[in-house]
């Protein structure tokens, strides 16, 4: 097994995740089987309980693991499916070590960061890499070099470096190369970051410099001299107009050639599918406008939705312009028309809680009554059912038990209510979905049995399904007594999914609901 470790310095948010994902894509283009691990230094067990205002999107993995949005980038760039063990957190590590100590596994020894914590980190990395069946494992160490939280992980990487063969572990360090007011590229932040890394006993093999404009040769030479890294290993990661172009940009900078030489990787036949996808994306000559009615007002909360729309547009030969619409603004407006008179479709994504809900419902009603293509995801699916039940099916007080009193068209199932008393959790991860014949859902997927990822707790109330369908809204997919999709026959495109199709969408394989939504907007 070979490992490529990605660390970051100077500041957070530099793009370590995109660098790791792009490196993985480059290696996959070179014919190698690649997997990825994200290390998050926070003490939370996972990202599931974090506020979207602070942390952005919670990305749901195949096995139901709730993770950082970087794992979504890994899956999309490398076209792989990851699981909860691929996300290592401080919380998971310390919880496991403490449980082992309580069982007596350490035979009375004093439990310390070195070797017990670092051994647990190394063991997890190696186990995940081995179980994946991959040839190369990307490991992104979250946080910034110098953070207290990251130190045990960097120490574990230092130990791994001495335990693995020289050609089996390479380290990429991502730093900031800012420009001063005169437009000169400054290398001092990179020098200090590498110095701090070396003080921990770790020396980078490759330095990726994040910058607005391409690194000048004199800048590369200066970084090379002060950081003791060959000029060929100084990679310019300047701003790109689309993240999917970053792998090609970094390959052009020589990352692939240097990394393969450094790790003694034989040359294999190139895979050109990513390049072809980029060409399709660049050749698009039409643009559609989607109105996303958001509860949170932060684009990173819906990163996978944005990317899934982009994937569907690449396949359909168009570009997407997203109009972000605050659900609370729609809720306060006497006439919602002004929010939607310039959009080709309306999308209501997932969310939780009462705030802004009535604005979402008004948006769904507007899409239904004005025959505008509509896609509702998870909470958006539930609100579509509520809206239809209120205004068509004769229950003006229709709501969800999550939101308050009324006719609970969305509710906990009886078996969930029993669990809730004991502090039950959400329905997470991939579950099977059975799709009805002769429906829009079946036309989109082309088959009657699918698997999609979920993150929700409430369901459509089974007692009201017949009544709702009698009035025209069809539940076109289900899992036993759980309704999974709804649609409105005769409408241009009106579809809701209880699951999150955006989590399985890929640049070369768009999610069917998004593809159908985009094609309906193009018409």
N, C-alpha and C positions, 0 to 999 in steps of 0.2 A: 504494500500500500504506500502511495506517495501522498504527501500533505502539502498544501499551499496555505499558509497562514497569512491573514490580512489584519494588520493593526492600523491604528490611526493616531495622529498627533496634532498639536496646536489647538484644535477646537472640534467640537462635535458637529455633526451634520455635514461633514465634508463630502460624503459619498462613498464610505467604505463598502456599504451594501451593494451599490451599483458596480463598484470596482470588483468586488468578489464575484458578483453575478456575471459581469462581463468577462472576467478571467475564466470562469467556468464555461461560458458560452464559447470562448475562443478555443479552449481545450476540447470541447465537444465538436466544434467545427473541424478540429484536427483529427477526429476519429476516436477520441477517448471517452470512456464511460466515467462520468463525474457525479459526485454527490456534494452536499454542503451541510455545514453545521454553523449555527449562529450562537455565539456566547453572549448573553446579556448579564452584566454585572449586578443588576438590581436584585434585591432580596425577595421580591415577589416570586412565587412559584412559576407563574406564567403571566401573560399580558391580559388574561380574562377579566380581572377586576379593575383594570386601570381606566381612568377617565379618558374618553376620546379627545377631550380638550387638551390633555397633557401629552398623550401618547400617540394619537392618530388611530389608524385602523387596527382592529384586532383581526388578525388573519387566522382562519380556521383551517387546520391541516386535516389530512385524510382520516386519521384516527380520532379526531375531535380535539386535538391539542390546540390551545389558543396561544398565538405567537405574535411576535413582532412583524411588522409589515415587510421587513427585509426578506423573510422566508417566502413571501409572495413573489418578490423579485427573483429569488433563486428559482422557484418553480416555473415562472414565466420564461425567464431567459434560458434555462437549461432543459425545459420541458420534462421535469421530473416531479414525482410526488413524494413529499416528505412527511414525517410523522413527529410526534411530540419529542422523542429522544434527540431529534436533530436540533432542538432548541435547549441549550444548557443555560441554566440561570444559577446565580449564587444561592437562591432559595432552594433549588432542587439539590444542589451539592451539599449544603449544610444540613438539610433535612435528612438526606441519606446517611451522612457521616454520623449525625447524632443518633439516628435509629440503630446504626451498627454499634455505636458505643453503648447504648442502652441494652442491647442484646448480649453484650460482652464479647463482640467479635474481635476487639482489639486486645483481649486477654490482659486487661488491667493496665495497659500502657497509657501514658499521658497523651491525650489526643491533641494534635497540633496542626497548624496550617501546613507546615512541612514536617512529615511527609504525607499526613493523612488526607488533607484537603486536596493537595496537588496530585496525589495518587488517584483519588476519586475522579478528578478532572481528566487526567490522562486515560484512565480506564474507560470513562464514558466516550471520549473522542475515538479511541481505538475500537471499542465495541460497535459504535454506530457506523464507523467507516467499514468495518468488516461485514456487518450485517447487510449493508447496502449492496454489496457485490460490486461496488465501483472500483475503478483503478486509481482514481485520484479523488481526494477529499479536500474541499475548500473549508477552511475554518476561519470565520470572522470573529475577532475579539472585539466586542462592543466597548463603548466608552473611549476615553482618550488616555494615551500614555501619560503617567503621572497621577492618574486618579487612584485613590486608595482602593476603590472597589475592584479595579482591574488587576491589581498586583498579583494575587494568587494565580490568576489565569496566565499572566505573562511568565510567572515563575514556572508553571507547568509546561509552557511552551519551551522555555529555556532547557528544562530537563529533557523534554522530548527530543530537542535538537541534538543533545549529546547521546541520546539512546538510539536514534535512528541513523541510518547511513546518511552520509553527507548529501547524496543526490536524491534522498527520499523526503527531504523537508526544505521548502523554500519559504522565505518570509518577505511579504510585500508590505511596505509601510507607506500609508497615504498621509500626505502633509499639505499644508496650505502654502502657496507661493503668491502672496498678494502683490499689488502694484501700488507704488506711491503716487503722489499727485503729479509727478513728472512722467508717469507711465513706465517707470523702471520696475523690473521684477525683483522682489526682495527675497533673498534666500535665508536670512537669519532665523525666521521661525522654523524652517526645515532643519537648519543646523542644530538648534536647541532641542527640537523634538527627537532627532536621531541621537543626540548626546544623552538625553534622558533615557531613551530606549537602551542604549549601550551600557548605561550605569546599572541597568537591571540584568545585564549579562546577555542581552539579545542584540544581534547585529543584523540589519536588513540586507537582503540580497538585491531587492528592487525597490526603488523609491518612485511612487506615483505622485506627481505634483499637481494638485488641483489649482487651476488658474483660469482667469477669464480668457486670455489669449494664449496661443501655443507657446510653450517654453522656448526661449531663444537658446541657440547653441551655447552662447556665453554663460547663460544661466545654468544649463545642464553641466557645463564644465566646472563651474564654481561649486555646485552641489556635489558633484563627483569628487572634487578635491577635498572638500571639508568633511564629507561624510564617508569617504573611503569606499565608494561604490562606483563601478565602471560607468562611463558615460552611456554605454549601450543599455544600461539598466536604469537610467533615469527616464521615466515615461511621462510625457505631457498628457494630463487629463484636463484639457481645456473645455470650456462650455460647449455643449452640443445642443442643437435645436430639438433633438429627440433622444431619450435615453436609449432607445434600441439601436442607435448609431454608435454608441460608445464602444461596443466590442470591436467594430470595424476600425474605429479611430485608434483604439489602443493597439490593435494588431498592426496597423500602419506605422505606429510608433516603434514597433519592434518587440512588443511584449511577448508574443508567441515564440518568436525565434530565440530570444534570450532565455525564456523560461524552459523551453524544450531542451536547449543546450545545457542549462544549469542542472536540470533534473534527469538528464540522460534519457530523454523520451524519443524513441524512434519515429521517423517521419511516416505518416500514414496518409491515405487519400483524403483530401479535403472534402468536407460536406458544404455545399454551396447554398443550402436551403435558406439560411439566415440572410445571405446577400440578396437572394431572389425576393425574399419578403420585404427587405428594405427598398428594393427597386419598385415593387408594387406600391408600397407606401408613398414613395416619392412621385409616382406617376399619376396619383389620384388627381382628378380635375373637377370634382364636385364637392360641395360642402353642405352638411346638414347641421341644424341647430337643435340641440336637446336641452330642454328645461329640466334641471334636476332640483326638485323641491326638497331642500335639506333642513334638518332640525339643528344641525351643529355649526354650519357656516365655516367649516374647516375642510379644505379639499382633501387633505391626507386621510380624513376619516373614511372617505369613499375612494381610496386609491385604486382598489381592484375594480370598482365600477367604471372609473375613468378608463382604465386599461382595457377592460372587456369591450367597452364601446369602441375604443381604438382598434382592437383586434377585428371586430365585426366590420369596421370601416375599411380596413386594409383588404379584407376579403371581398368587399363590395365595391372597391375602387373609388372611395370617397374619403373625405376628412370630416372630423367632428369638431364643432364649436359648442362648448358647454356653457350654458347660461345658468349660473348658480342663483337660485331663488330661495330666499328665507321663508320658511313655512309660517313663521309668526307674522311676516309682512302680508302674506296672502290671507291669513286668518283675520287681520285687522281691516283688510280692504273690503269696501262695499261691493265692488265689481272686480273679480279676478282677471278679467279679460286683458287688462294692460300688461299683466305678467306673461301672457301666453300668445299674444297676437303675432309674435315674430319667431315662434318655435315650430319645428316640424314634428316634435314628439315630446311627451312628458314622462319623466321617470321619477318614481317615489321609492327611495332606497330604504334600508333597514334603520332601526332606531329603537329607543326605549322611552317610556314615560309620557306624561300628558302634554308637556310643552310643545306648542306648534301643531298638535295633532289635527285640530279643526282646519288649519290651513292646508295640510296634506289632503284632508277629505274634500275640501273645496276644489283643490287641483284635480283630484281624481274625478269628481263630478263634472268639472269643466271638460276634461278629456273625453269622458263617456258621452256627454250631451252634445259635444261639438265634433264628434267622430275624429278626434286627434289620436294618433298612435300612442298607446300607453303601455308602460311596463312597470309593474310593482314587485318589489323584492322583499321577501320576509315580512316585516312590519307593513310595507307597502301593499303586499298581498292581503294582509289582514284588514287594512283600512279600506281596500277596494271592496271587500266583502261587506264591511260595515256600511260604506257609502251606498252600495246597491240595496242592502237590506233596509236602510233608512228611507231612501227616496223612490224605490221601485217596489220592494217586497212588503211594504206596509208596516214596518216597525220604526217609527220616527225616533225612538229612544235607543236604537241599536248601538251597541258599544262593545268594549272588551272589559272583562273583569279586571284587567290590569289598570284600566282607566277610571273606573268608578261604577256607580249604580246605573241600571237600565236593563234592557234586554241583551243578555250576554251572547251575542252571536259569535264572539271569540272568547274562549274560556279554557280553563284547565280541564283535561279529561279526568274522569273519576280516579283513575290510578295515579294521576299526577297530584291530585289534591291530597291523597294520603301521603305521598312523598313530601309534599310541601310542608306538612306539619313537622317533618323531621329536617327541614332545611334543604329541600331537593335542589338539584341543579338543572341547567338547560339541556336540551337535546342537541348534541354536538356531533360533528363529523359526518362521514358518508353513510347514507341509508338508502335502501332500495326504494324505487318509486315505480309504480305501475301506471302506464299511460293508456287512456281509452282510445280505441280505434275511431277513425273518422272525426278527429278533432284537430284544432290548430296545433296543440301540443304534440300530437302524433306526427303531423306533417313536419314540424320543426326537427324533432329528434329522429324520425324515420324508424322507430322501433317502439315496442310496448313495454320494455323493461330498462330502466336507467338507474344510475347511481349518482347522487348529488350530495353536496355538503350542507349541513344545517347548523344554525345557531339561534335557537328560540326556545320558548317555554310554553307559550299559549297556542291553542289550536282552534280551528273552526268547530263550533258546537255541533256535534252529530245530530242533535234533536231538531235542528233548523235546516238541515241540508236539503231535504225534499221540498220544503216550502220555498227556499231560495231558488232552487233549480226550476221549480214550477213557474217562477216569474222570469226565467230566461238566462240567469247566470249559471254556466256549466262548470262543474268541478271535473276537470279533464284528466286528473292524475291523483292517485292516493296511495297510502300505505296503511292497509287495514282500515281503521276508523279515523285516520288522519288524512285531511285533505291537503294535497301537495301543489295543485295548480288550479287556477280558475281562468275562464275566458268568456267572452261575450260574442256569440255568433252574430254575424251581420255587421259587426264593427270592423273598421279598417284594420285595427290591431289592438286588442285589449287583452292583456295577459298578466296574470299574477303568479308568482312562484313562492311557496313557503320556504323553499331552500334558497341558497345563494349560488346561482350559476356562475357568478363572476369569479369564484375561487378556483374553478377548473378551466377557465378560459385561458388560451395560450395565443401568442402572436400568429402562429401558423395553424391553430385550431380554435376558432372563436366559439364561444358558448352559443348553442342553438337559440335560446330566447333572445339574446342580444343581436344575433345575426338576423333573425326574423324581424325584430324591432327596427333595426337600421334599414333593412330592405323595404319595410312598410313606409318608413319616412322618405326614402328615395322616391317612392311611387307618388 
